[in-house]
Amino acid sequence: MSTDQGVDSGNSVSTGEENDLKKEAQKRTPFSKFKKVNSHFKSPLQVPESPKVSPEEEVAELQKKKEQLDSEITQLEEEGCRVEELDQHIDKLHEYNDIKDIGQSLLGRIAALRGTTTRDLYAHFGLELDD
C-alpha cells in the first residue's frame, strides 16, 4: 500500500478520516450541535414568567396570605404551642443533627480502617439505616 493513502499496516483509517478525527478531538465539546464555544449560558433552572398583576392585586393577595398565616398562628397557640417552646425544639434538632454528623463521620473512619462499608457497620452495631 502506498503512504499517500495514509493506511498503516495495522490501521485501516485513511488520511482524510484521520484529519476529521483529529479535528473532532480538538473540539472542546465534540458532540455539541453548537459551533461557538463562548455562547451565552442558559441556566437549567428556568423561572416561568409570572403573569403581570397590578400592585393592588398583589397587595390584596399578600393580605390574604397574611390573614391565613395569622389564623394558623392563632390556632397553634390555642393548641398550646408557644414560640419559646419552638425555639427550644429547633435548638435541640440542631444539636441532634450535629451529634448525628459526628457519628456518621466516626462510622466512616471505622469502616475505612476495617476495609468495610458503613452499611455493614450499621448491622454490626445494631443500628437502623434510617437512623
CYANA upper distance limits for C-alpha pairs under 8 A (distance plus 0.5 A):
  1 MET  CA      5 GLN  CA      8.27
  1 MET  CA      7 VAL  CA      7.78
  2 SER  CA      6 GLY  CA      7.99
  2 SER  CA      7 VAL  CA      8.12
  3 THR  CA      7 VAL  CA      7.08
  3 THR  CA      8 ASP  CA      8.39
  5 GLN  CA     14 SER  CA      6.66
  5 GLN  CA     15 THR  CA      6.83
  6 GLY  CA     13 VAL  CA      7.85
  6 GLY  CA     14 SER  CA      5.60
  6 GLY  CA     15 THR  CA      5.24
  7 VAL  CA     11 ASN  CA      6.66
  7 VAL  CA     12 SER  CA      6.20
  7 VAL  CA     13 VAL  CA      6.59
  7 VAL  CA     14 SER  CA      6.08
  7 VAL  CA     15 THR  CA      7.86
  8 ASP  CA     12 SER  CA      7.23
  8 ASP  CA     13 VAL  CA      8.42
 13 VAL  CA     17 GLU  CA      6.66
 13 VAL  CA     18 GLU  CA      6.88
 14 SER  CA     18 GLU  CA      6.64
 15 THR  CA     19 ASN  CA      6.70
 16 GLY  CA     20 ASP  CA      6.85
 17 GLU  CA     21 LEU  CA      6.65
 18 GLU  CA     22 LYS  CA      6.64
 19 ASN  CA     23 LYS  CA      6.65
 20 ASP  CA     24 GLU  CA      6.59
 21 LEU  CA     25 ALA  CA      6.57
 22 LYS  CA     26 GLN  CA      6.74
 23 LYS  CA     27 LYS  CA      7.13
 24 GLU  CA     30 PRO  CA      6.25
 25 ALA  CA     30 PRO  CA      7.28
 26 GLN  CA     30 PRO  CA      8.36
 28 ARG  CA     37 VAL  CA      7.93
 29 THR  CA     37 VAL  CA      8.35
 53 VAL  CA     57 GLU  CA      6.73
 53 VAL  CA     58 GLU  CA      7.05
 54 SER  CA     58 GLU  CA      6.83
 55 PRO  CA     59 VAL  CA      6.59
 56 GLU  CA     60 ALA  CA      6.68
 57 GLU  CA     61 GLU  CA      6.63
 58 GLU  CA     62 LEU  CA      6.68
 59 VAL  CA     63 GLN  CA      6.63
 60 ALA  CA     64 LYS  CA      6.80
 61 GLU  CA     65 LYS  CA      6.80
 62 LEU  CA     66 LYS  CA      6.61
 63 GLN  CA     67 GLU  CA      6.66
 64 LYS  CA     68 GLN  CA      6.68
 65 LYS  CA     69 LEU  CA      6.72
 66 LYS  CA     70 ASP  CA      6.55
 67 GLU  CA     71 SER  CA      6.66
 68 GLN  CA     72 GLU  CA      6.84
 69 LEU  CA     73 ILE  CA      6.70
 70 ASP  CA     74 THR  CA      6.67
 71 SER  CA     75 GLN  CA      6.63
 72 GLU  CA     76 LEU  CA      6.71
 73 ILE  CA     77 GLU  CA      6.66
 74 THR  CA     78 GLU  CA      6.67
 75 GLN  CA     79 GLU  CA      6.85
 76 LEU  CA     80 GLY  CA      7.07
 76 LEU  CA     81 CYS  CA      6.06
 77 GLU  CA     81 CYS  CA      5.44
 77 GLU  CA     82 ARG  CA      6.84
 81 CYS  CA     85 GLU  CA      7.52
 81 CYS  CA     86 LEU  CA      8.10
 82 ARG  CA     86 LEU  CA      6.91
 83 VAL  CA     87 ASP  CA      6.79
 84 GLU  CA     88 GLN  CA      6.81
 85 GLU  CA     89 HIS  CA      6.67
 86 LEU  CA     90 ILE  CA      6.67
 87 ASP  CA     91 ASP  CA      6.72
 88 GLN  CA     92 LYS  CA      6.71
 89 HIS  CA     93 LEU  CA      6.72
 90 ILE  CA     94 HIS  CA      6.78
 91 ASP  CA     95 GLU  CA      6.78
 92 LYS  CA     96 TYR  CA      6.56
 93 LEU  CA     97 ASN  CA      6.61
 94 HIS  CA     98 ASP  CA      6.71
 95 GLU  CA     99 ILE  CA      6.75
 96 TYR  CA    100 LYS  CA      6.56
 97 ASN  CA    101 ASP  CA      6.57
 98 ASP  CA    102 ILE  CA      6.86
 99 ILE  CA    103 GLY  CA      6.72
100 LYS  CA    104 GLN  CA      6.63
101 ASP  CA    105 SER  CA      6.67
102 ILE  CA    106 LEU  CA      6.72
103 GLY  CA    107 LEU  CA      6.65
104 GLN  CA    108 GLY  CA      6.66
105 SER  CA    109 ARG  CA      6.83
106 LEU  CA    110 ILE  CA      6.65
107 LEU  CA    111 ALA  CA      6.50
107 LEU  CA    118 THR  CA      6.62
107 LEU  CA    121 LEU  CA      7.66
108 GLY  CA    112 ALA  CA      6.67
108 GLY  CA    117 THR  CA      8.26
108 GLY  CA    118 THR  CA      6.42
109 ARG  CA    113 LEU  CA      6.72
110 ILE  CA    114 ARG  CA      6.62
111 ALA  CA    115 GLY  CA      6.28
111 ALA  CA    116 THR  CA      5.47
111 ALA  CA    117 THR  CA      5.88
111 ALA  CA    118 THR  CA      6.06
111 ALA  CA    121 LEU  CA      7.39
112 ALA  CA    116 THR  CA      6.88
112 ALA  CA    117 THR  CA      7.96
116 THR  CA    120 ASP  CA      7.27
116 THR  CA    121 LEU  CA      8.23
117 THR  CA    121 LEU  CA      7.14
118 THR  CA    122 TYR  CA      6.74
119 ARG  CA    123 ALA  CA      7.27
119 ARG  CA    129 LEU  CA      7.90
120 ASP  CA    124 HIS  CA      6.74
121 LEU  CA    125 PHE  CA      6.50
122 TYR  CA    126 GLY  CA      6.44
122 TYR  CA    127 LEU  CA      5.25
122 TYR  CA    128 GLU  CA      7.04
122 TYR  CA    129 LEU  CA      7.25
123 ALA  CA    127 LEU  CA      6.47
123 ALA  CA    128 GLU  CA      8.00
127 LEU  CA    131 ASP  CA      7.51
